[in-house]
């Protein structure tokens, strides 16, 4: 599996250039980080609402 990733990255670098690929990788990482932040916020809000409901 890792060899497929390396081949895919080599093809991307060859086709669109190093900087475009680097920007795409940073964009993908930023998307994952943003998703995890939104997920953490949703879990925190859900826990807060559950805590308030149980506490009453």
C-alpha positions as CSV (number, residue, x, y, z in Angstrom):
1,X,0.0,0.0,0.0
2,X,2.7,2.6,0.8
3,X,4.3,1.9,-2.6
4,X,1.1,2.9,-4.3
5,X,1.0,6.2,-2.3
6,X,4.6,6.9,-3.4
7,X,3.8,6.2,-7.0
8,X,0.7,8.3,-6.8
9,X,2.6,11.2,-5.4
10,X,5.3,10.9,-8.1
11,X,2.6,11.0,-10.8
12,X,1.1,14.1,-9.2
13,X,4.4,15.8,-9.0
14,X,5.2,15.0,-12.6
15,X,1.8,16.2,-13.9
16,X,1.0,19.4,-12.0
17,X,4.4,20.4,-10.5
18,X,5.9,20.4,-7.1
19,X,4.3,23.5,-5.6
20,X,0.8,22.6,-6.8
21,X,1.1,19.2,-5.3
22,X,2.5,20.6,-2.0
23,X,-0.4,23.0,-1.9
24,X,-2.9,20.2,-2.5
25,X,-1.3,18.1,0.3
26,X,-1.4,21.1,2.7
27,X,-5.1,21.6,1.7
28,X,-5.9,18.0,2.4
29,X,-4.2,18.2,5.8
30,X,-6.1,21.4,6.6
31,X,-9.4,19.8,5.6
32,X,-8.7,16.8,7.9
33,X,-7.8,19.2,10.8
34,X,-10.9,21.3,10.2
35,X,-13.1,18.2,10.2
36,X,-11.5,17.1,13.5
37,X,-12.1,20.5,15.1
38,X,-15.7,20.5,14.0
39,X,-16.2,17.0,15.3
40,X,-14.6,17.9,18.6
41,X,-16.8,21.0,18.9
42,X,-19.9,18.9,18.2
43,X,-18.9,16.3,20.8
44,X,-18.3,19.0,23.3
45,X,-21.6,20.7,22.7
46,X,-23.4,17.3,22.9
47,X,-21.6,16.5,26.2
48,X,-22.5,19.9,27.6
49,X,-26.2,19.5,26.7
50,X,-26.2,15.9,28.1
51,X,-24.5,17.1,31.3
52,X,-27.1,19.9,31.8
53,X,-30.0,17.5,31.2
54,X,-28.6,14.9,33.7
55,X,-27.7,17.6,36.3
56,X,-31.3,18.8,36.5
